[in-house]
Structure formats: structure tokens, C-alpha cells
Amino acid sequence: MSMDDKQQPNKNIDENFDEDTTKDKYLTFVIDGEDYGIDICNVIEIITVTAITWVPETPPEIKGIINLRGSIVPVIDVRVRFKKEEKPYDEFTCIIVTEYNEYTVGLIVDTVNEVLLIPEEAISSPPNAKLKYQNKFIKNIGKIGDNVQLLLDVDKFLFS
Amino acid sequence: MADFSRESMLDMFIYEMNQLLEQLEQLIIQGEDGYSMDEINEIFRIMHTIKGSAAMMLYDNVSKTAHSVEDLFFFLREENPSNVDYSKLTDFVLEGMDFIKAELGKIEEGSTPDADPTDIISRIKGFLQQLKVENGKASPEEAAQAAQAASPAVQTASAPSEAKAESSAAQNQASLNNRYIAKIKFEEGCEMENVRAFTLVNNLKDVIYDVVTDPADVVAEASEAIIKKNGFTMTFSSDKSYEEICSLIDTTVYLESAEVQACALNRYSAIIKFEEGCEMENIRAFTVIHNLEDKASNITHIPEDVVSEASTEIIRRDGFKFEFSIGKPYDDVYEMLYQTVFLKELHLEQIKSESESTEAAEVKEAAPAPTPAPAPAPAAAPKAQKEEKPKAAPAKKKPEPKAAPAAAAAKKQPPAQQMISVNIGKLDHLMNLMGELVISEAMTTQNPDLDGLELESFNKSARQLRKIINDVQDTVMSMRMVPLSGTFLKMHRIVRDMCKNLGKNVELVIEGEETEVDKNIIEHISDPLMHIIRNSVDHGIEMPEDRAMLGKDEKGTVTLEAKNSGGEVLIIVKDDGSGIDKEKVMAKAKASGLLKKPEEEYTDKEIYQFIFHAGLSTNDTVTNYSGRGVGMDVVVSNIEAVGGSIIVDSAEGEGTTNILKIPLTLAIVEGMLIKMGGTKYTVPIASIIETFKAKQENVFMDPDGNEMITLRGNVYNVVRLSEFFGTTAEVETIEDGVFIMIENEGQSVCLFVDELIGEQQVVVKSLPKYIKKIKGISGCTLLGNGDISLIIDVVGFFDK
């Protein structure tokens, strides 16, 4: 059983990846100049922004639904979710299609950077001071050299 | 290997069980007035299969319940008793079935089926005993005994069949801590013999220990073939009696034969005669004893002093007699002794117990063997005898030796495979792919790149493609269609139960049950149909004496009819009962404050619609079935959930007719494509009454700012779709937009939209789970160009 947990699908990033190679890997993306990372296990594919159909009575961050080769996928604007100012989508804007607990959701980000290996020892918890402005969507902070990656808590991001 | 995964088997199990139960229910209801032999056989077979499957899945309580019912029908089949209370029998079987159904429900939900079947089993057993007594097949004492046995003791041991119940107590006590050998053969074609064998071992694990199996690794793939070929042999120790072990093993699924042999120190008596002239008989006899000493205990022999010279003569004359106890079955012992050099005659008896040693013992005479080397004839002899052995040696056959093979044969060779069962998920997926295929086809053939080109050959091919895709689409749709017969036939049971409880006499007539409807829809109409039928029987049909007084046939009739009508299916439930009392309904409606206009203005049809309101029941007395006023509103909401509608008509004193209109399928909707604020929406055509353009002067506003429109003298509410969904429209002025009048439950509103695009069939897709349910939107669909269009849920516009 424990094997299954690790064997999260990772189909389109790199065909050569197997379950071991997804360990400690993060897809990094940019929101408002800041680098964020998302566990590669949750990522299905990256697409450019396509036609988004707006759906009524949804929270503002849900921009609508897209047609991803026949399946209907809701998309969330990460900027709106992070309460940042919206900006028009350009040629760098990407949708990261993620899968989490049977939910498939697209995340609209400013742009994606690369897949980074961040070993466990390079990851530290966010500051423990419970300050008001602390971002609840950040699970951990990863360090690669001088760069800092804010690692996204997908569960909280989608469901809180 | 203790817990191998059953998940994949579980689905199949549940499916199979449901099928069997459905089939069973039909048979039972049909046979309530007496079963034909065929029906008894069929019911027996079904129960046998249920028992088997459940035991394989380790659902003991289900298996035991099925077993007890099976016993009941075993008796019916074997004895063909004349004096049977079929009505009571039916009650018992239905009760047993309901128990199994309830347990199945739990399994489906993923919880453990843990209800205790002891009560129902003991009652079924009691009934069986009663049957036996009444038909002179069992003495009253036995009945009393069995009744006792049916009480708590049954809880642990699996229900022993009557044959076993007669077993002598002596043996039960004697055989503590015994070693047994069990040779199991499964029915041919049952498949997965290795798993079945493992299940058996697993089932017994609480009562047996020191288990040695052959093949050793039961679950290994390779074992399947071995078990199939040679059967499955297990040797084990247990403190259970022989009978208990047998009965436990007998519950095994698809068991063809089980041969259990107690290897418990059986006592044998043997007489060996040596060949004449072999000399030194005393020494030879001693050798036999000496060889035995390792394996057997308690050896006594005549003469006592074997080695003495005097014994030679005695042995030569009378043979060498000896007795011993050994934990081996008869055959093994026989073979062992048969190896003795210069053996002329071997006479081996098994002594069962002191009192019945001669009667019960097995006697086997070997043909004289001239040489120690086994000549062909004697070698064959023990084999031949082996086959006719089962009488005395405690070899245990199934209690229903005839039943199992017959049932197996029926199951094994279905008349050439005409049907397969497919997971509905796969069909849904195929349906989705079909939808995409249609869209891609449109995207290809109407590709903008082709504009303005003369493509005669291409167009020809495209038309061909279109035609094939249409055919495929029809076929895919038809695959999801299921006849209504299953749902209809279930209603027999409801009518039967109600008649019994209410003392009414009602016949259910079914017509057009072969009409096919999408699988998803069938699931939704089963409950509403049941409510309507209950209503008809409970409220509609009068008591027999009242009917007689009214000059009607004492037997009431409820007709359940289905027929195709355009893109819809009509399901008509008609009864010849008292009809709906209009005044009563009206009074009730008035009392409940449902009236919205003067009483006189209500048409009959409108009055009848009141019965679908929650909390309104015209039955003054609350019965088990109806009268609480809940039910009919559920009927309406269920029917509407699948896009259907219901109409009631009634003539006082003559009966009531309910007409359910349901769409053929949910997956494809005939829709009107509209545009509003740059987004395309689809409104189901079935809900549209008309579309029209209007002038500003027809639209006016009340003080709260609600817009209304007059059309042909009637006033309707106006709902601007943009306002409803909280977005901005491209068209604001009345003259530029279009009105769509939609209807639900007799109410109408006019939707104001930017533009009509056109009619088209769309494949319904549900919205992603991540998006919560949205009022006014039922799903979405993909358009030819890959765009998404939201499908309007008309009901949402009325639900304030």
C-alpha cells in the first residue's frame, strides 16, 4: 500500500521520470516576481492560457472552466487567490494543471520557471511567529543557493 | 497471504448477487400459490449460488442465511411434500432475501455486513422442521431436537444439514483433537480454484491448526491448474468433531465433492495369510508388527507370542490376526499392509466403535497375490474398490450430491454467451469520447482553412464520415439502454406485500416492459414508480367487500404500462379504484393554505396536481404505506431531476391514471443555444414554450423593480439572465434582445437573453467537482468549435 502513495502520476513533465525521480522535485512558478514551488507529484501538465468559460456564482479566484481535450477543468487565478492585483494574461501566462485527491484544477500563474530538486534538508518550516500577515498557503520554504522558493500547500490552497 | 485483495472481485460479487436476488424475487412472487418443480430447482440453484459466492467472499452471515433457505428448498425438491403453506414459505424466503439485501447494501457502502442472522436462520429451520413433521418426514421428537439445535448453538457452527444432525453423539465426544484429511474437489469451470481453496483454509482458520495443504502454496497461480486437476488436499488438526468439520467444509463455494477422513487413531483389525510354503510365518508376522510399531499404537495380535515356534503353525492355519490404532485412512493402511512379503490374503477391517464394529467396518478382501511384486490384477483391485468405498469409511460427500452437479451443469453451460455485463463507467467514458468525436468531426470538416475551396472529393468523404459517426453514436446510445422490465417486475413484490398487509386483492398487469430507457434514468424512476403504485393500491383500490358492493370485480387491477412516444417514454400507472376525491383534495389544499386563486377557478387538472404537494394526504388514517403526505412530493422531485414530468387524471369511482413522461436519455439533450454576455448557454428545448421578440412598451416594472411583460393578455415575470447570473449583458434594450419563455410545474417565466444561436443536440457533461452546485446551471457541454456552453437548469429559475 505504501508504494501506491509514492506512485503519483507524473505523465507529461518528462517521460523518463519514474516514481523515484519525482521525489523532492518541485515545479517553480512566478507570481508577482516571487518564486513559488509546487510538488511535482501534483502536476499533470502545463498549458498556455486557452479560452476560459466564466461560470456564475463562483468565488472570484475561479476564473471559469476550460476544455482540456474533452475534460472540463476549473481554473483558479493564483494572483486572485493570493489577493494580489490581477494582470492581463500574456504569452508567458501558463496554466499548471494539477491533480489532487481526484480533483483536477488548473492554476493560472504569471509564468513557470523550471523543475528544481530541493532535498529535504534544504527545506525549512515557515517562520513560527503567528503573525497576521502570514500566508496560510505556504507549507515550507526551500532554499537553493541564494534563491528561496515558497512551497505551496496544495490542500490549503484548493480547499481552505 | 492472510488478506489477499478482494476489491476487484467485490464489484462482480455485488453485481451477481443483485442479479440473482432479482431473479429470485420474481420466481418467489410468481410461485406464491405453489411452486413447480422447475421453479423449486431454480430457486434452489440460485440460493446455492448465493451461498457459494458469499462464502467465497467470507460473508458468513449471508452464506448461512442462504444456506438455510437452500435447505428449505432442498427438502421441497427431494421430498416433494404435499402439505406446504406456500404463503408462509414465501414470507420466509422473502425475509431471508431482505436480510441478504440489507447485508449487500452494507457491503456496497463499504462497511462490514455484521447483522446476526441467527434469528432468521433458526426460524427458517423451525419452519423446515414443521414442514417435515406435517409431511411425516420427521418424528416430532426430532423436530423438538432440531428446534433446540436451531437456538443459540447454531451461532458458532455453520448450519448442519439434517443428515448431519442425526449423527451419533458418541463420535462427537470421542473425536477431540483429531487429525483430518480433506480432499476437496471444486465444480468444473468454477475458476480461481486456488483462491477458493485459500478461502476455505481461511474460513476454517479459527478451528483448525497444523494445516498442511497440497499444493503447499495455495494462492500461487500454478496451484490453480493443480487443484483443478487433482483436487485440493489439506491435512489439519482440530478439536471439532468430524461432523462439524464436514459441515464447515460443506459451506464451501462451488464444492463438487469433499471427502473428509478422520485420521484420528482409527482402529483396524487385520488378518494376514501368508503364501503356503513361505516358511517362517512367525518371523514374517513379527516383521509386520515390527513395521507397524513405528506408525501404529495399541497393537494386539493372536497369537500373542509371535516369535515362538508354536505360532508358526497357528499363523499358517488361521492367518495372523492383529488389531492396531493408526491415524491413517483405510486405504493407506491397506496399501501399507499390502506391501508385506509373501502375502497371500489380506483382510482389513476398520473398527468404528466397539458396538458396531462389524456393521460399520469396512471389509476388503484382497485377491490372492502369488508374489510380493504386485501383479497387475491385485494392483487394480484396491483401486476398483476404492471407488465404491464411501459407504463405511467416514468419507463425506456433499449432502446434496445430486443437487450440486445439476446446478453446476445449469450454470456451467449458459446457452452461448449472448450478453456481457460492462461497467457503466466504461460506457460513460465511451459516451464522452463519442461526444468528442462528433465535435472533432465538426472541427475538421468545418475548418476555417477549408473556406472557399472547391473540395468535391473531400466533401464526399466528410459526408461518409458523418454518416458513420452518426451510426456509432446511435449504437453507443443504445448500449446504455436497458429495458424497464427489471424495474417493473419489482413492483410485483410491492403489490403482493401490500395486499397481504391491507387485506386487498389487487392484480398488477404489466405492459410494454420491454421499452428501453437510459440506465441512469431507470435508477431515478424506480422509487417514484414504487410510490405511485403504493398510492394506487393503498388509496385507489377499495377493499374487496366495498368493491363487491359497488358492483366491481373484487379483484382490483393496477396496470403499469410503458410506451415510446417521440423522444420520450410514457409510463402509465392506471388503477380501477375509487379515483381521487376532488372535494377532499380541495379541502385539504385549502386547509394547508395552498390555494392561490378562488376555489371555483381551479381546473380538475390543477386540483389533482395538489396531491404532489408535500404534507398533503387525503388518506385519513396513516398506514404502513401511505397517508403521511410524504412521498408524492418526492415522486415529483425525482421525476423532475431526470427532466421528466407527471400528470394525473382521475374519474371518481372509476380510477386514477398517472402518466410519467421521461426523456429517453440524460446524456444527450436537445438544446437551444443562446448567447449572453459573450458566453454561450444551452436551454433544454423541452422546457421552452416559445421564443419571441418584444417591444419596450410591453415591459413594465413593479415598485420593487421586478420587470414583467404582457403577452397575449397574460403577464409573465421577466428574468434577465445577466442579472440572474450577476454578469453584464451585451444587449440591454428590450427590442434588441430575445425572450425565451420557459416552463416548470405549470409556472412560466420569460428569460431575456442577447441572442438566439440555434437548436442543437448536445452531450451533457457534469461540471467539475471542484465547483459547487450552481443554481440555474445543470452542467455543461462542448460545442463544435471546442467552446464550452453551460446548460441552463430551468428549475433553478423557479426555486426562490
Interface residues (C-beta under 8 A of the other chain):
Chain A: A51 T53 W54 V55 P56 E57 T58 I62 I65 I66 N67 R69 G70 I72 V73 P74 E102 Y103 T104 V105 L158
Chain B: N432 L433 G435 E436 T679 F724 F725 G726 T727 K765 L767 P768 K769 Y770 I771 K772 I774 K775 G776 I777 C780 L782 G786 D787 I788 S789 L790
